[in-house]
Amino acid sequence: PSHSPLPSTSSLSHHSTSDDDFFKRITLQLVACPFSHKRKDLIRIAVNAAPVPLSISQVTHLLSLLNFAEERLMLLECFLRTVDDSTTTHAQLESKLLPHFLFYAERQKAKEIIAGDIL
């Protein structure tokens, strides 16, 4: 196989190890990553390449690691696309996720994203 310049991210999506390992690796990479644009890539991988969809508790953990509002909002947007509307209510999402959006404006935006996503 040809080697990509980012073996860590490409290997993430192809390993079929337990989703727990996947999540741990993503978390470590996020914490270690100094560049916002790279963290955004990792967020996308975390949500879209996860062997099983991320749970709300995993997402709240990731939210707590992110320093920037735009990264948290992006994580929220990506995550909401994977949420099963039939098992998760709007209120559940708000009560669990909104506390992690620290600033008023950011929380309003998060609320709009949740409201807009689950119709």
Steps between C-alpha positions, in 0.01 A plus 500: 500500500621851430598702804305814565671786682260457791519134597341569835175632359473254214573206726227623732226442252624160386571331829221275611608504862234570757332835480640576842855486363395716211354757734807499725730553205292785362488661844877479540554645156258784565671588825844488340408693188605865503326605178133585484456393137652161583278465804202564275614214277532279807152599612361397162684169518387445859137537401494358149750217523402368840431124487175567683335841523635708786289510811390826657739439788792457259403820326477693826847370582631628167322833551677542831837460326444760231610856570330680217132571454514432128649156562233416755227616265648300216512190718136558589400534135688186397361305793140602437517354151565161658239521775208263479201731528274216602695428818632843593283797582581860446476561874746220579752648260457848641525396862813292444683703239419866558686529833820441304448812293647752735404836361153638457531567126654159446225330696233681299667381181517143635130520586420611147707217357317245717162656421575513130622147487221316671175596341 
